[in-house]
Amino acid sequence: MLIDSHANLRGETYSDDLDAVLERARAAGVSPVIAICCRLGEFDQVKAIAEAQPDVWCTLGAHPHHAKNRPDISADELISMAGGHPKLVAFGETGLDLHYNYSPLDQQMASLRAHIEAARRTGLPVILHCREADQQMADLLEEEMGKGPFKALLHCYTGGEELARRASALGLWFSASGIITFKKADDVRAIFRDIIPADRVIIETDCPYLAPVPYRGQKNEPSFLPHVADKLAEIRGWTAEETAQRTTANCLTLFDRITVSP
């Protein structure tokens, strides 16, 4: 069994074929799936998908691109919006993105801190996006961890060695996406081989983006996740079975609200 820890399953992404997408995932041995919320206004839609599917769980968050829409969001508001929903397993996707700068950095950081505080207070993990902001992310994580512990995942990790080492020291999890299968991603593969602890690595699709080889360029979907697992096995020198067991166990440790049917 493999768990897709990061899937964008909103209606505009998969429209009427969502059931078929999930059936292909299950047939490929991928279940459960975590549906990621990237805009606060989409939470009801993401939550509805989780409520309608026994093996889909969900998150609540604002991607850094959309931090400008609610730069004043507070932890209290996030917790209230979450409402203790039984299928909510994390806050996020949130984080820092200095590649596009769709939201000013100060607004991204304010939103990120609110998500971290919500995670700290509820015991839920926070899912982090980081692009071209390694230094800022590492500094903020160390500062926030000093205020009190929280669980966090650096999803679709493509950062450098320094962030990987500093985040590892803080006990963060890291997820590998289809990028580890790309020809020019030797630097990313090296980090997953040499730096990231075996008990802190999970896998994801980040669908509908970043389809792994041999599907690169296509719309990504959870059924492609075994190709990410195969490449991680090659990188770490694990068997396919060991990779599935490790990444599943790590994912369930991080997202500890998920229940898996025997």
Backbone hydrogen bonds, N-H to C=O, Kabsch-Sander energy under -0.5 kcal/mol:
donor,donor_aa,acceptor,acceptor_aa,energy
2,L,29,G,-2.4
4,D,32,P,-1.8
5,S,3,I,-0.9
5,S,203,I,-1.4
7,A,34,I,-2.0
8,N,207,C,-3.0
9,L,7,A,-0.9
13,T,10,R,-1.5
14,Y,10,R,-1.8
15,S,11,G,-3.1
17,D,14,Y,-2.1
18,L,15,S,-0.9
21,V,17,D,-2.4
22,L,18,L,-2.4
23,E,19,D,-2.2
24,R,20,A,-2.3
25,A,21,V,-1.8
26,R,22,L,-2.5
27,A,23,E,-2.3
28,A,24,R,-1.3
29,G,26,R,-1.6
30,V,25,A,-2.8
31,S,2,L,-2.6
31,S,29,G,-0.7
33,V,55,D,-2.4
34,I,4,D,-2.3
35,A,33,V,-0.6
35,A,57,W,-3.5
36,I,7,A,-2.6
36,I,34,I,-0.5
37,C,92,G,-0.7
38,C,36,I,-0.5
42,E,39,R,-1.9
43,F,40,L,-1.4
46,V,42,E,-2.6
47,K,43,F,-3.3
48,A,44,D,-1.9
49,I,45,Q,-1.6
50,A,46,V,-1.8
51,E,47,K,-2.4
52,A,48,A,-1.6
53,Q,49,I,-1.0
56,V,53,Q,-1.4
57,W,33,V,-2.6
58,C,87,K,-2.7
59,T,35,A,-1.2
60,L,90,A,-1.4
63,H,38,C,-3.0
66,H,63,H,-2.0
67,A,64,P,-1.1
69,N,66,H,-1.6
70,R,66,H,-0.6
70,R,67,A,-1.0
73,I,70,R,-1.9
78,L,74,S,-2.2
79,I,75,A,-2.7
80,S,76,D,-2.2
81,M,77,E,-2.8
82,A,78,L,-2.3
83,G,79,I,-1.7
85,H,82,A,-1.9
88,L,85,H,-1.6
89,V,58,C,-3.0
89,V,87,K,-0.6
90,A,58,C,-0.6
91,F,125,P,-2.4
92,G,60,L,-2.9
94,T,127,I,-2.3
96,L,129,H,-2.3
98,L,131,R,-2.5
101,N,97,D,-0.7
107,Q,104,P,-0.5
108,Q,104,P,-2.3
109,M,105,L,-2.8
110,A,106,D,-1.9
111,S,107,Q,-2.3
112,L,108,Q,-2.6
113,R,109,M,-2.5
114,A,110,A,-1.8
115,H,111,S,-2.1
116,I,112,L,-2.4
117,E,113,R,-2.4
118,A,114,A,-2.1
119,A,115,H,-2.3
120,R,116,I,-2.9
121,R,117,E,-2.4
122,T,118,A,-1.7
123,G,119,A,-2.1
126,V,151,K,-1.8
127,I,91,F,-2.7
128,L,126,V,-0.5
128,L,153,L,-3.4
129,H,94,T,-3.1
131,R,96,L,-1.9
137,M,133,A,-2.8
138,A,134,D,-2.8
139,D,135,Q,-2.5
140,L,136,Q,-2.2
141,L,137,M,-2.8
142,E,138,A,-2.3
143,E,139,D,-2.1
144,E,140,L,-2.9
145,M,141,L,-2.8
146,G,142,E,-1.3
147,K,143,E,-0.5
147,K,144,E,-1.3
148,G,144,E,-0.6
148,G,145,M,-0.8
153,L,126,V,-2.4
154,L,173,W,-2.6
155,H,128,L,-2.0
155,H,153,L,-1.1
157,Y,175,S,-2.4
164,A,160,G,-1.8
165,R,161,E,-2.7
166,R,162,E,-2.7
167,A,163,L,-3.0
168,S,164,A,-2.1
169,A,165,R,-2.0
170,L,166,R,-0.9
171,G,168,S,-1.5
172,L,167,A,-2.3
173,W,152,A,-2.6
174,F,200,R,-2.9
175,S,154,L,-1.9
176,A,202,I,-2.4
180,I,177,S,-1.8
181,T,178,G,-2.0
182,F,179,I,-1.8
185,A,182,F,-1.6
189,R,185,A,-2.4
190,A,186,D,-2.2
191,I,187,D,-1.5
192,F,188,V,-2.0
193,R,189,R,-1.7
194,D,190,A,-2.9
195,I,191,I,-2.1
196,I,191,I,-2.0
200,R,197,P,-1.9
201,V,198,A,-0.6
202,I,174,F,-2.4
204,E,176,A,-2.2
205,T,6,H,-0.6
206,D,6,H,-2.4
207,C,6,H,-0.8
209,Y,206,D,-2.1
211,A,218,Q,-0.5
215,Y,212,P,-3.1
218,Q,215,Y,-2.4
220,N,208,P,-1.7
224,F,221,E,-2.4
225,L,222,P,-2.1
227,H,224,F,-1.7
228,V,224,F,-0.7
228,V,225,L,-1.0
229,A,225,L,-2.1
230,D,226,P,-2.5
231,K,227,H,-1.6
232,L,228,V,-2.4
233,A,229,A,-2.5
234,E,230,D,-1.9
235,I,231,K,-2.5
236,R,232,L,-2.7
237,G,233,A,-1.5
238,W,233,A,-1.8
243,T,239,T,-2.4
244,A,240,A,-2.3
245,Q,241,E,-2.4
246,R,242,E,-3.0
247,T,243,T,-2.6
248,T,244,A,-2.0
249,A,245,Q,-2.4
250,N,246,R,-2.8
251,C,247,T,-2.2
252,L,248,T,-2.4
253,T,249,A,-1.6
254,L,250,N,-2.1
255,F,251,C,-3.2
256,D,254,L,-1.3
258,I,255,F,-1.7
